[in-house]
Amino acid sequence: MNVFLTFDIEIWCNDWNALDERFPAAFERYVYGRSAAGEYALPRTLELLAAHGLKGVFFVEPLFSARFGARHLETIVGMIQDAGQEVQLHLHPEWTDEIRPAVFPDKPYKRQHLFHYSLDEQTRLIALGLDLLRGAGARDVNAFRAGSFGANRDTLLAAEACGLRYDSSLNMCASVSGRDIRDAEPFHFPRPHGALQLVPMTVFRDGRGRLRPAQVGACSFAELKDVLADSAARGHGCVTLLSHNFEMLRAGSSKPDKVVVSRFEALCRHLARHRDTLPTRGFHDALEWTPAPPDGALARSGRLATGRRLVEQALRRLN
């Protein structure tokens, strides 16, 4: 069973006012996460993957660089690729109205999700994102993920029109994701869609029977471990996990979140120990796809694993 260990790499200024003044500090936090404890944003993530011999897929958001300069995107792409990891395309179209000159002069206002854009507009944005990434040195970009999973049917058509082979924009736990296709074509498992291979976010039933995304910041390690084991036992072809460049940082700070750091370290150790049966893969690899299970059964985690998450959430609030 293949494991896609994916990371959404984003820069946020935490406010749309005074962007130019806020950006330098935001870039330092979101890219480096420097504190007395170390650099727990991208550097620590890349260090842990290297230490355990794991492969990651880094979906990098490039539109911010059309406002603040290509050198910032070059830094991010260089860090990831120099570490032997894979760069793919991520888009948060909230940046579109902040770019000068304007991408869509006739619509100079903020539209949060890609599904707020027409097929032609989405195609233009994905093409722009690809140009920015490639201009920053990104190699062999062939996969896409919409920001906040806010994709629709047109997003898939736009990604295909731009020559991409894989799309990881769909997430059944995100209400904004695939609104116009989820009822007729639920996307719990990978499947072909035209010339694209869809690789949706893995979702599972937690110990209380609730649907949950397999995200490092939203699950205990025990839950992720259960999901990996149960997915393999059910014959699922892959598990797609999610994290972010800032996920090991405390909210609003560059200090490490000890709970999430411990969780991610445990996940890396587990994947390294079980690399023969749980290989981490990328979209540059030669991949084979297992059909979705006939019964459509999702992986489950146990009650103790979910209880562990609830305890960890309480500890994080106290810290």
N, C-alpha and C positions, 0 to 999 in steps of 0.2 A: 504494500500500500504506500503510495507516494504521499509525502507531507510537503505542502507549500507553506513555508514560514514567511509570511508577507508583512511588509512594513510600509505604512503610508507616511511619506516624508513631506512635512508641511511647515510653512512659516506663517505665524499670525502675530499681528501687532496689538491684538486684544481690544482694538477700537479702530474705527475707520476714520477718525479725526487725527490730525497731526501725524500722518503716516511717516513722513520723512524723518521726523524727530524720534519717533518710536522704533523705527526699523533697526538701527544698529544694536540696541539692547535685545530686541526680539530675535534677531539673527543669532546673537551669541547664546541666548538661552536655548532656542529650538535646535540649533545645529550642534553646539558643544555641551551645554548644560554644565558649565563649570561651577564648582563649589570646592570647599576645603576637602571634600570626600573624593573628588575626582571629576571626570567629565562623563556624566551619565546620560547624555543624549546619544548622538550618533557614534562618538568614539567608543563608549562602553559597549554599545550594541555590537559594533563590528569586532571589537576585541573578544567578546564572549563567543561569537560565531566562529572566529578564527581558532580560539583556544579549543573548541570542541569539534572542529572540522565540519561545520554545518554550512549549508547553503541557504541564503536568504534571497528574497525577491523584494526589491526596494522600489515602490511606486512613488516617483518623485514628482511633486507639484512644481511646474516651471513658470506659471503665469506671473508670479510675483516678480520674477526677474525682468519682465518687460517694463516694470515700473522702476526697479532699483538697480538694474544693471546685470549683465551676463556674468560678471566675475563671481557673483555670489552663487549662482547656479553651477558654475564651473567648479567651485570649491566643493559643493555637495557631491556632484557627479564624480569628481576626482577621488574624494575620500572613499566612496562606495566601490568604485571600480578598482582603485589601487588595493583595496582589501580583497579583491577577487570575487566580489559580489555583483549581482545583476541589477541594472537600472531599467525600470519600465515607467510608463506614463500614467500620471495621476492628474486630474484637473479639478480645481475648485473655481468654478466660474464667477464666484463672488469678486474675484480680482479683475474681471473683465472691464468694468467701468472705471477702474483706477489706472488703467494703462493709457499712456500718451505716446503717439496719437491714438484716438479712440478706435477700438475695434469695430464697434457698431455705433457710429455717430448719431443715428436716428433713434437710438435707445440708450440715452445716457443715464441709466439708473441701474440699481443693483437687482440682479436676479440670482437667487441663491443656488438653485439646482439646475443641472443640465436639462431636465425635462421642461424647464421654463423657456427653453430655446427651441427654435425650429430645427428641422433636419439640416437645412443648409447652414444655419448658424452653428450647430453642433459640429458639423463636418469642418467648418472653418476653424473652430476652436481647437479641435483635436489636431488638425494640420498645423496650427500655430504652435501648439504644445510640442509636437514632434520636432518642428523646426528649432524651437528653443532648446530642447534636450540635445538634439544632434549637434547644434551649434556649440553646446557646452561640452561636447566630447562623448556623449552617450553612444554606446555601440549596440547595434542589433536590437533596437527597441521593437518588440513585436507583441506587447500586451498592454492592456489599458484597464484602469479602474476609475470610475466616476467618483468625485468627491462626495462624501456622506452617502455613498451608494445611490445617489439621486439620479438614476438612469431610467430611461424608458425604451420603447421599441426603436425610436429614432436613434438613440445612442448606439445601439447595436449596429444599425445600418450605417451610421457615420463612422464607427470604428472599422467596419468592414471596408467601406469606401476609401478609407485612408491606408488600407493595406495591412492592417493589424491582423494577427492570427488568433489571439486569445483575449477574452474579456472577463474580468473579475469584478464587475460592477454590481452584481445582484446579491441581495441579502434579504432573506425572508423575515428577518427580525427587524428590518428597517422599514417603517411604514411608507417612506418616500421612494422605496426601491421597486422598480418594475410595476408601477401601479396599473399600467395598461396591459400587462401580460400575466400577472401573478395568478389570476383566477383561472384562466384558460391554460396557462403553461407554468405551473409552480416550479420554482427553481431551487429545490433542495440539493440537487446533485448535478455534476457536470454533464453536459450534453452538447452536441453540435447545433449550431444555429446558422444556417447559410454556410458561408466560408469560415465563420468563427467557431472556435471551441469555447463554450461558456464554462467558466470555473467559478461558481458562486461561493460566497462565504459559507463555511460549515456552520450549521446550527444544530442544536441538540436539545433533548429533554433533560432538564436538571432534576435533582432529587425530589423536587416538588411537582414534577411533571410540566414545568413551564418551559417554553421555547426560549433558547438563549444562544447568542453568537459565541463562537469559540475565539474569544479575544483575551489576550493576556491580562489586560487591565480590568476585565469584567468577570473573570473566572478564577477560582482557586487552581493551584497546580494539580490538586487531586482531581478536580473536574476535568481538566485538560488530559490528564493521564487516563482517566476513565473513558473519555471520548475517543482517544487514540486506540485504546484496547478494544472498545466495543465496536468502533468502526471497522477495525481489522477483522474482528470475529464475524461481523455481518457481511463481509465481502465488499465493503465500499472501496472504490478505486483510489480515493484520495481524501485527505483532510486538508482544508485550507484554514490556517490560523492567521490572526491579525494582531499587529501591534503598531505603535507609532514611534517616531523619533523622540517624543517627549513623554512616553508612557512610564518610564522609570523615574520621572521627576515628580516631586510634590506639586500640587496645583498652585500656579502663580509663583513658583519658586524654581531655582536651579538646584536645590538640595534634593538628593535622592529619596524616593519613596521606598523605604526599606522593605515593605511588604511586597511591592511589585518587583523590586530588584531580586529578592529571594525567590519569588515565583518564576521569573524568567531564567534565573540561574538554574533552578531545579529542572525546568523544561529543557534547557540546553543539555544538561547532564543526562537526562532521560533519553533524549533523541540520540545523543552520542552513544549511549550504551546499547541502544536498539537500532543502530543504523542499518543493520542487515534486513530488518523487517519493516522499519520506518524510515526509509531514506528521504532526506530533504532534497527537493528538486527545484529546478527553475524552468522558465519558459524557453530558455535556450537549449534545454536538453531534448533528446529524442524521446518523446513521451508516447505511451500507449494508454488508451482510455477504456476503463471497464464500464460496461453499461450500468445504469442505475439499478439498484436492487428491485426485483419485481414487486415486492410488497411495499416498497417506498418507506420502509421503517428507518427512522432516525436513530442515531446513537443516543445512548442515555448515560447519565452519570448517577452515582449513588447518593443516598441521602446524607451520608457522612461527608462526602466530598462537597456537597452544597452547603452543609452546615459549616464546614471549614471556611467557605467563602464568606458566610454571614459573620463569622467571628472576625475574619480578616478585615471586613468592611468596618466593623466597629472599632478595631484597633487603628485603622487608618484615620477615622474621624477623631480619635483621641490624640493622634500625633499631629 
